[in-house]
Amino acid sequence: MKVLLVALNSQFVHSSLAIHSLHAAVKGKKGCEISMKEYTINQEEDHILRDLAGKKPDLICFSCYIWNIETVRRLVRNIKKIDPSIKILLGGPEISY
């Protein structure tokens, strides 16, 4: 399975501990090809969307926080329009269900 961990940070100088920790825990596991992408909330959503879709993942995992949840929601809707077969997993403090 091709897994893509995604963080939308508030600034370029920030890095997501969450996706780096998950990547380290899963890296090297048999049957799982895992990679990471970090963006900022100030980047154009079309650019992010094209980049994500171009990776051809089976699963995209988003790290969700108060500063990125609305952007993540829009990206998820648009990813599903481009390729409904991509599975989406949301995690982080903004996810309550």
The first five atom37 places (N, CA, C, CB, O) and aatype in JSON, in Angstrom:
{
  "aatype": [12, 11, 19, 10, 10, 19, 0, 10, 2, 15, 5, 13, 19, 8, 15, 15, 10, 0, 9, 8, 15, 10, 8, 0, 0, 19, 11, 7, 11, 11, 7, 4, 6, 9, 15, 12, 11, 6, 18, 16, 9, 2, 5, 6, 6, 3, 8, 9, 10, 1, 3, 10, 0, 7, 11, 11, 14, 3, 10, 9, 4, 13, 15, 4, 18, 9, 17, 2, 9, 6, 16, 19, 1, 1, 10, 19, 1, 2, 9, 11, 11, 9, 3, 14, 15, 9, 11, 9, 10, 10, 7, 7, 14, 6, 9, 15, 18],
  "atom_mask": [
    [1, 1, 1, 1, 1],
    [1, 1, 1, 1, 1],
    [1, 1, 1, 1, 1],
    [1, 1, 1, 1, 1],
    [1, 1, 1, 1, 1],
    [1, 1, 1, 1, 1],
    [1, 1, 1, 1, 1],
    [1, 1, 1, 1, 1],
    [1, 1, 1, 1, 1],
    [1, 1, 1, 1, 1],
    [1, 1, 1, 1, 1],
    [1, 1, 1, 1, 1],
    [1, 1, 1, 1, 1],
    [1, 1, 1, 1, 1],
    [1, 1, 1, 1, 1],
    [1, 1, 1, 1, 1],
    [1, 1, 1, 1, 1],
    [1, 1, 1, 1, 1],
    [1, 1, 1, 1, 1],
    [1, 1, 1, 1, 1],
    [1, 1, 1, 1, 1],
    [1, 1, 1, 1, 1],
    [1, 1, 1, 1, 1],
    [1, 1, 1, 1, 1],
    [1, 1, 1, 1, 1],
    [1, 1, 1, 1, 1],
    [1, 1, 1, 1, 1],
    [1, 1, 1, 0, 1],
    [1, 1, 1, 1, 1],
    [1, 1, 1, 1, 1],
    [1, 1, 1, 0, 1],
    [1, 1, 1, 1, 1],
    [1, 1, 1, 1, 1],
    [1, 1, 1, 1, 1],
    [1, 1, 1, 1, 1],
    [1, 1, 1, 1, 1],
    [1, 1, 1, 1, 1],
    [1, 1, 1, 1, 1],
    [1, 1, 1, 1, 1],
    [1, 1, 1, 1, 1],
    [1, 1, 1, 1, 1],
    [1, 1, 1, 1, 1],
    [1, 1, 1, 1, 1],
    [1, 1, 1, 1, 1],
    [1, 1, 1, 1, 1],
    [1, 1, 1, 1, 1],
    [1, 1, 1, 1, 1],
    [1, 1, 1, 1, 1],
    [1, 1, 1, 1, 1],
    [1, 1, 1, 1, 1],
    [1, 1, 1, 1, 1],
    [1, 1, 1, 1, 1],
    [1, 1, 1, 1, 1],
    [1, 1, 1, 0, 1],
    [1, 1, 1, 1, 1],
    [1, 1, 1, 1, 1],
    [1, 1, 1, 1, 1],
    [1, 1, 1, 1, 1],
    [1, 1, 1, 1, 1],
    [1, 1, 1, 1, 1],
    [1, 1, 1, 1, 1],
    [1, 1, 1, 1, 1],
    [1, 1, 1, 1, 1],
    [1, 1, 1, 1, 1],
    [1, 1, 1, 1, 1],
    [1, 1, 1, 1, 1],
    [1, 1, 1, 1, 1],
    [1, 1, 1, 1, 1],
    [1, 1, 1, 1, 1],
    [1, 1, 1, 1, 1],
    [1, 1, 1, 1, 1],
    [1, 1, 1, 1, 1],
    [1, 1, 1, 1, 1],
    [1, 1, 1, 1, 1],
    [1, 1, 1, 1, 1],
    [1, 1, 1, 1, 1],
    [1, 1, 1, 1, 1],
    [1, 1, 1, 1, 1],
    [1, 1, 1, 1, 1],
    [1, 1, 1, 1, 1],
    [1, 1, 1, 1, 1],
    [1, 1, 1, 1, 1],
    [1, 1, 1, 1, 1],
    [1, 1, 1, 1, 1],
    [1, 1, 1, 1, 1],
    [1, 1, 1, 1, 1],
    [1, 1, 1, 1, 1],
    [1, 1, 1, 1, 1],
    [1, 1, 1, 1, 1],
    [1, 1, 1, 1, 1],
    [1, 1, 1, 0, 1],
    [1, 1, 1, 0, 1],
    [1, 1, 1, 1, 1],
    [1, 1, 1, 1, 1],
    [1, 1, 1, 1, 1],
    [1, 1, 1, 1, 1],
    [1, 1, 1, 1, 1]
  ],
  "atom_positions": [
    [[0.85, -1.18, 0.0], [0.0, 0.0, 0.0], [0.89, 1.23, 0.0], [-0.96, 0.0, 1.22], [1.88, 1.31, 0.73]],
    [[0.52, 2.18, -0.82], [1.27, 3.44, -0.94], [0.58, 4.49, -0.06], [1.35, 3.91, -2.43], [-0.52, 4.93, -0.36]],
    [[1.26, 4.88, 1.03], [0.7, 5.8, 2.02], [1.44, 7.14, 1.95], [0.8, 5.2, 3.45], [2.66, 7.18, 1.88]],
    [[0.66, 8.22, 1.98], [1.22, 9.56, 1.96], [0.76, 10.31, 3.21], [0.8, 10.33, 0.67], [-0.43, 10.52, 3.4]],
    [[1.71, 10.71, 4.05], [1.42, 11.5, 5.24], [1.55, 12.96, 4.88], [2.38, 11.12, 6.43], [2.55, 13.37, 4.29]],
    [[0.53, 13.77, 5.23], [0.5, 15.16, 4.8], [0.29, 16.09, 5.99], [-0.6, 15.38, 3.76], [-0.56, 15.85, 6.84]],
    [[1.09, 17.16, 6.02], [0.93, 18.22, 7.02], [0.79, 19.55, 6.29], [2.13, 18.25, 8.02], [1.52, 19.83, 5.34]],
    [[-0.15, 20.36, 6.75], [-0.29, 21.74, 6.29], [0.09, 22.62, 7.46], [-1.77, 22.05, 5.77], [-0.73, 22.92, 8.33]],
    [[1.33, 23.04, 7.47], [1.85, 23.84, 8.58], [1.45, 25.3, 8.43], [3.38, 23.72, 8.66], [1.05, 25.73, 7.35]],
    [[1.55, 26.04, 9.51], [1.18, 27.46, 9.44], [2.27, 28.3, 8.79], [0.89, 27.99, 10.84], [1.98, 29.37, 8.24]],
    [[3.52, 27.84, 8.83], [4.63, 28.56, 8.22], [5.67, 27.56, 7.71], [5.29, 29.55, 9.23], [5.7, 26.41, 8.15]],
    [[6.51, 28.01, 6.77], [7.56, 27.13, 6.24], [8.58, 26.73, 7.31], [8.28, 27.82, 5.09], [9.18, 25.66, 7.2]],
    [[8.77, 27.55, 8.31], [9.77, 27.23, 9.33], [9.29, 26.15, 10.29], [10.14, 28.48, 10.12], [10.08, 25.61, 11.08]],
    [[8.0, 25.82, 10.23], [7.46, 24.77, 11.1], [7.56, 23.42, 10.4], [5.99, 25.08, 11.48], [7.53, 23.33, 9.17]],
    [[7.67, 22.39, 11.2], [7.67, 21.03, 10.69], [6.76, 20.2, 11.58], [9.12, 20.43, 10.64], [6.65, 20.46, 12.78]],
    [[6.1, 19.22, 11.01], [5.11, 18.44, 11.74], [5.75, 17.24, 12.44], [4.02, 17.96, 10.79], [6.2, 16.3, 11.79]],
    [[5.79, 17.29, 13.74], [6.3, 16.17, 14.53], [5.41, 14.94, 14.32], [6.36, 16.54, 16.03], [5.91, 13.81, 14.3]],
    [[4.12, 15.16, 14.17], [3.17, 14.04, 14.02], [3.51, 13.17, 12.82], [1.75, 14.57, 13.89], [3.64, 11.95, 12.95]],
    [[3.66, 13.78, 11.65], [3.9, 12.93, 10.48], [5.3, 12.34, 10.48], [3.67, 13.73, 9.19], [5.52, 11.25, 9.94]],
    [[6.26, 13.04, 11.07], [7.62, 12.49, 11.16], [7.64, 11.28, 12.1], [8.62, 13.57, 11.65], [8.33, 10.3, 11.84]],
    [[6.89, 11.35, 13.19], [6.81, 10.23, 14.13], [6.13, 9.02, 13.49], [6.05, 10.64, 15.4], [6.6, 7.89, 13.63]],
    [[5.01, 9.27, 12.79], [4.31, 8.18, 12.11], [5.18, 7.56, 11.02], [2.99, 8.69, 11.51], [5.21, 6.34, 10.86]],
    [[5.88, 8.39, 10.29], [6.77, 7.91, 9.23], [7.85, 7.0, 9.82], [7.41, 9.09, 8.48], [8.13, 5.93, 9.28]],
    [[8.45, 7.43, 10.91], [9.51, 6.63, 11.55], [8.97, 5.3, 12.06], [10.14, 7.42, 12.71], [9.66, 4.28, 12.01]],
    [[7.73, 5.3, 12.57], [7.15, 4.07, 13.11], [6.81, 3.06, 12.02], [5.9, 4.4, 13.9], [6.89, 1.85, 12.26]],
    [[6.45, 3.53, 10.84], [5.98, 2.64, 9.77], [7.07, 2.33, 8.74], [4.79, 3.26, 9.08], [7.0, 1.29, 8.07]],
    [[8.04, 3.2, 8.61], [9.09, 3.04, 7.58], [9.72, 1.65, 7.68], [10.17, 4.14, 7.75], [10.1, 1.19, 8.75]],
    [[9.83, 1.01, 6.54], [10.45, -0.3, 6.49], [9.5, -1.47, 6.73], [0.0, 0.0, 0.0], [9.92, -2.62, 6.6]],
    [[8.26, -1.2, 7.06], [7.29, -2.28, 7.27], [6.97, -2.92, 5.92], [5.99, -1.76, 7.95], [6.79, -2.23, 4.92]],
    [[6.9, -4.2, 5.92], [6.63, -4.95, 4.69], [5.24, -4.6, 4.15], [6.74, -6.47, 4.94], [4.26, -4.55, 4.9]],
    [[5.18, -4.36, 2.85], [3.9, -4.09, 2.2], [3.42, -2.66, 2.3], [0.0, 0.0, 0.0], [2.31, -2.34, 1.87]],
    [[4.24, -1.78, 2.87], [3.83, -0.38, 3.03], [4.93, 0.55, 2.52], [3.51, -0.07, 4.51], [6.04, 0.59, 3.05]],
    [[4.6, 1.28, 1.49], [5.5, 2.3, 0.95], [5.0, 3.64, 1.5], [5.54, 2.29, -0.64], [3.93, 4.11, 1.1]],
    [[5.75, 4.25, 2.39], [5.28, 5.45, 3.08], [6.16, 6.65, 2.74], [5.25, 5.23, 4.6], [7.38, 6.55, 2.66]],
    [[5.51, 7.79, 2.53], [6.24, 9.02, 2.26], [5.52, 10.19, 2.94], [6.38, 9.27, 0.73], [4.39, 10.05, 3.41]],
    [[6.19, 11.33, 2.98], [5.65, 12.53, 3.64], [5.7, 13.72, 2.7], [6.42, 12.84, 4.94], [6.57, 13.81, 1.83]],
    [[4.75, 14.62, 2.9], [4.76, 15.91, 2.21], [4.32, 16.97, 3.21], [3.83, 15.91, 0.93], [3.34, 16.78, 3.94]],
    [[5.06, 18.07, 3.24], [4.68, 19.19, 4.1], [4.46, 20.42, 3.24], [5.76, 19.46, 5.18], [5.24, 20.73, 2.35]],
    [[3.38, 21.11, 3.54], [3.0, 22.35, 2.85], [2.7, 23.39, 3.91], [1.77, 22.13, 1.89], [2.78, 23.11, 5.11]],
    [[2.34, 24.58, 3.47], [1.84, 25.58, 4.41], [0.43, 25.97, 3.99], [2.77, 26.84, 4.47], [0.02, 25.75, 2.86]],
    [[-0.29, 26.56, 4.93], [-1.65, 26.99, 4.64], [-1.67, 28.17, 3.67], [-2.37, 27.38, 5.93], [-2.72, 28.52, 3.15]],
    [[-0.52, 28.77, 3.43], [-0.44, 29.9, 2.51], [-0.18, 29.49, 1.06], [0.64, 30.85, 2.96], [-0.24, 30.32, 0.16]],
    [[0.11, 28.22, 0.84], [0.33, 27.75, -0.53], [-1.01, 27.6, -1.25], [1.11, 26.42, -0.53], [-2.04, 27.36, -0.62]],
    [[-0.98, 27.74, -2.56], [-2.21, 27.61, -3.34], [-2.72, 26.18, -3.27], [-1.97, 28.03, -4.81], [-1.97, 25.22, -3.45]],
    [[-4.01, 26.06, -2.99], [-4.61, 24.74, -2.85], [-4.52, 23.93, -4.14], [-6.06, 24.87, -2.42], [-4.36, 22.71, -4.08]],
    [[-4.62, 24.58, -5.28], [-4.5, 23.86, -6.56], [-3.13, 23.21, -6.7], [-4.76, 24.8, -7.73], [-3.01, 22.09, -7.2]],
    [[-2.09, 23.91, -6.25], [-0.74, 23.35, -6.3], [-0.65, 22.12, -5.39], [0.31, 24.42, -5.87], [-0.12, 21.09, -5.79]],
    [[-1.17, 22.24, -4.17], [-1.14, 21.13, -3.22], [-1.91, 19.95, -3.8], [-1.73, 21.55, -1.86], [-1.44, 18.81, -3.75]],
    [[-3.08, 20.22, -4.32], [-3.94, 19.18, -4.88], [-3.26, 18.43, -6.03], [-5.26, 19.78, -5.36], [-3.26, 17.2, -6.07]],
    [[-2.67, 19.17, -6.95], [-1.96, 18.54, -8.08], [-0.79, 17.7, -7.59], [-1.46, 19.63, -9.07], [-0.54, 16.6, -8.09]],
    [[-0.06, 18.23, -6.61], [1.09, 17.51, -6.07], [0.66, 16.2, -5.4], [1.85, 18.39, -5.06], [1.27, 15.15, -5.62]],
    [[-0.4, 16.26, -4.6], [-0.89, 15.06, -3.91], [-1.39, 14.03, -4.91], [-2.01, 15.43, -2.93], [-1.04, 12.85, -4.82]],
    [[-2.21, 14.46, -5.86], [-2.76, 13.54, -6.85], [-1.66, 12.92, -7.7], [-3.78, 14.26, -7.75], [-1.75, 11.76, -8.11]],
    [[-0.62, 13.68, -7.96], [0.5, 13.19, -8.76], [1.3, 12.09, -8.09], [0.0, 0.0, 0.0], [2.0, 11.34, -8.77]],
    [[1.21, 11.99, -6.78], [1.92, 10.94, -6.04], [1.25, 9.58, -6.19], [2.02, 11.31, -4.56], [1.86, 8.55, -5.9]],
    [[-0.01, 9.56, -6.63], [-0.79, 8.33, -6.83], [-0.82, 7.44, -5.58], [-0.23, 7.54, -8.0], [-0.52, 6.25, -5.67]],
    [[-1.17, 8.01, -4.42], [-1.21, 7.2, -3.21], [-2.48, 6.35, -3.13], [-1.11, 8.09, -1.97], [-3.49, 6.66, -3.77]],
    [[-2.42, 5.29, -2.36], [-3.62, 4.52, -2.03], [-4.34, 5.15, -0.85], [-3.27, 3.04, -1.72], [-5.56, 5.09, -0.74]],
    [[-3.55, 5.76, 0.04], [-4.07, 6.36, 1.27], [-3.35, 7.68, 1.53], [-3.91, 5.4, 2.48], [-2.12, 7.75, 1.48]],
    [[-4.13, 8.72, 1.8], [-3.56, 10.01, 2.22], [-4.0, 10.25, 3.66], [-4.01, 11.19, 1.28], [-5.19, 10.21, 3.97]],
    [[-3.04, 10.51, 4.54], [-3.3, 10.79, 5.95], [-2.97, 12.25, 6.23], [-2.46, 9.84, 6.88], [-1.83, 12.68, 6.04]],
    [[-3.97, 13.0, 6.68], [-3.78, 14.41, 6.99], [-3.68, 14.62, 8.49], [-4.93, 15.25, 6.41], [-4.43, 14.01, 9.25]],
    [[-2.76, 15.46, 8.91], [-2.63, 15.9, 10.29], [-3.43, 17.2, 10.43], [-1.11, 16.1, 10.7], [-3.1, 18.2, 9.8]],
    [[-4.49, 17.17, 11.25], [-5.47, 18.27, 11.29], [-5.4, 19.08, 12.58], [-6.87, 17.71, 11.12], [-5.47, 18.55, 13.68]],
    [[-5.27, 20.38, 12.39], [-5.2, 21.33, 13.5], [-6.14, 22.49, 13.22], [-3.75, 21.83, 13.71], [-6.68, 22.61, 12.12]],
    [[-6.32, 23.35, 14.2], [-7.23, 24.48, 14.06], [-6.85, 25.39, 12.9], [-7.26, 25.28, 15.36], [-7.73, 25.97, 12.26]],
    [[-5.55, 25.52, 12.6], [-5.12, 26.42, 11.54], [-5.23, 25.82, 10.14], [-3.69, 26.83, 11.79], [-5.08, 26.54, 9.15]],
    [[-5.5, 24.5, 10.03], [-5.55, 23.93, 8.69], [-6.81, 23.13, 8.36], [-4.38, 23.05, 8.49], [-6.96, 22.65, 7.24]],
    [[-7.71, 22.98, 9.32], [-8.84, 22.06, 9.13], [-9.73, 22.45, 7.95], [-9.66, 22.0, 10.4], [-10.19, 21.57, 7.22]],
    [[-9.99, 23.72, 7.76], [-10.86, 24.12, 6.64], [-10.19, 23.84, 5.3], [-11.22, 25.62, 6.75], [-10.84, 23.4, 4.36]],
    [[-8.9, 24.09, 5.21], [-8.17, 23.78, 3.98], [-8.15, 22.28, 3.74], [-6.72, 24.33, 4.06], [-8.33, 21.83, 2.61]],
    [[-7.93, 21.5, 4.79], [-7.92, 20.05, 4.65], [-9.27, 19.56, 4.14], [-7.58, 19.37, 6.01], [-9.32, 18.71, 3.25]],
    [[-10.36, 20.08, 4.68], [-11.7, 19.67, 4.23], [-11.88, 19.93, 2.74], [-12.79, 20.41, 5.02], [-12.41, 19.08, 2.02]],
    [[-11.46, 21.09, 2.28], [-11.58, 21.4, 0.85], [-10.71, 20.46, 0.01], [-11.18, 22.87, 0.58], [-11.14, 19.97, -1.04]],
    [[-9.49, 20.22, 0.47], [-8.59, 19.33, -0.26], [-9.17, 17.92, -0.35], [-7.22, 19.28, 0.42], [-9.1, 17.29, -1.41]],
    [[-9.73, 17.43, 0.73], [-10.32, 16.09, 0.74], [-11.45, 15.99, -0.28], [-10.84, 15.72, 2.14], [-11.52, 15.04, -1.05]],
    [[-12.34, 16.98, -0.29], [-13.44, 16.98, -1.26], [-12.9, 16.94, -2.69], [-14.34, 18.22, -1.07], [-13.41, 16.2, -3.53]],
    [[-11.89, 17.74, -2.96], [-11.34, 17.8, -4.32], [-10.53, 16.57, -4.69], [-10.48, 19.03, -4.45], [-10.54, 16.15, -5.85]],
    [[-9.83, 15.98, -3.74], [-9.1, 14.73, -4.01], [-10.09, 13.65, -4.42], [-8.29, 14.29, -2.76], [-9.83, 12.89, -5.36]],
    [[-11.21, 13.57, -3.72], [-12.22, 12.56, -4.02], [-12.84, 12.78, -5.4], [-13.31, 12.57, -2.96], [-13.26, 11.82, -6.05]],
    [[-12.9, 14.03, -5.84], [-13.41, 14.31, -7.2], [-12.41, 13.83, -8.25], [-13.68, 15.82, -7.37], [-12.8, 13.31, -9.29]],
    [[-11.13, 14.01, -7.97], [-10.08, 13.61, -8.91], [-9.94, 12.09, -8.97], [-8.74, 14.24, -8.51], [-9.87, 11.51, -10.05]],
    [[-9.9, 11.46, -7.79], [-9.72, 10.01, -7.73], [-10.46, 9.45, -6.52], [-8.21, 9.64, -7.66], [-9.92, 9.42, -5.42]],
    [[-11.71, 9.01, -6.73], [-12.51, 8.49, -5.61], [-11.93, 7.25, -4.95], [-13.89, 8.18, -6.09], [-12.34, 6.9, -3.84]],
    [[-10.98, 6.57, -5.59], [-10.42, 5.36, -5.01], [-9.4, 5.65, -3.91], [-9.77, 4.53, -6.09], [-9.08, 4.75, -3.12]],
    [[-8.9, 6.87, -3.84], [-7.93, 7.22, -2.79], [-8.64, 7.25, -1.44], [-7.24, 8.6, -3.08], [-9.64, 7.94, -1.27]],
    [[-8.1, 6.5, -0.5], [-8.64, 6.5, 0.86], [-8.04, 7.69, 1.6], [-8.34, 5.15, 1.6], [-6.9, 8.07, 1.38]],
    [[-8.85, 8.27, 2.5], [-8.42, 9.43, 3.27], [-8.54, 9.11, 4.76], [-9.28, 10.69, 2.91], [-9.54, 8.54, 5.2]],
    [[-7.51, 9.46, 5.52], [-7.52, 9.3, 6.97], [-7.17, 10.64, 7.58], [-6.53, 8.18, 7.44], [-6.15, 11.25, 7.24]],
    [[-8.01, 11.11, 8.49], [-7.77, 12.37, 9.19], [-7.42, 12.07, 10.63], [-9.0, 13.32, 9.1], [-8.05, 11.23, 11.27]],
    [[-6.4, 12.75, 11.15], [-6.01, 12.58, 12.54], [-5.58, 13.91, 13.12], [0.0, 0.0, 0.0], [-5.36, 14.88, 12.4]],
    [[-5.46, 13.95, 14.43], [-5.05, 15.18, 15.1], [-6.13, 15.72, 16.01], [0.0, 0.0, 0.0], [-7.22, 15.15, 16.08]],
    [[-5.84, 16.81, 16.7], [-6.76, 17.35, 17.7], [-8.07, 17.9, 17.15], [-6.07, 18.41, 18.46], [-9.01, 18.08, 17.93]],
    [[-8.17, 18.18, 15.87], [-9.42, 18.72, 15.32], [-10.41, 17.63, 14.91], [-9.11, 19.58, 14.12], [-11.53, 17.94, 14.5]],
    [[-10.02, 16.38, 15.02], [-10.9, 15.29, 14.61], [-11.6, 14.73, 15.84], [-10.11, 14.17, 13.87], [-10.95, 14.31, 16.8]],
    [[-12.93, 14.74, 15.79], [-13.68, 14.29, 16.97], [-14.66, 13.17, 16.66], [-14.43, 15.46, 17.57], [-15.43, 12.77, 17.53]],
    [[-14.64, 12.64, 15.44], [-15.56, 11.55, 15.09], [-14.93, 10.64, 14.07], [-16.88, 12.1, 14.55], [-15.55, 9.66, 13.66]]
  ]
}
